[in-house]
């Protein structure tokens, strides 16, 4: 996780979230996110969010490369 991840969106499969904070002083749940569309706040582990961000990324590499 890096400051560049601030504002990125990820999905848990059922719900969509937006990263609104990364606080390394909270070692267990450093990532704060808001659920879209209601804005309710949740905390996640960095590993959870990193995995969900990777799952949400689509491979856009042209075929044959």
Buried (B, 14 or more C-beta within 10 A) or exposed (E): BEEEBEEBBBEBEEBBBBBBEBEEEBEEEBBBBBBEEEEEEBBBBBEBBBEBBEEEEEEEEEEEE
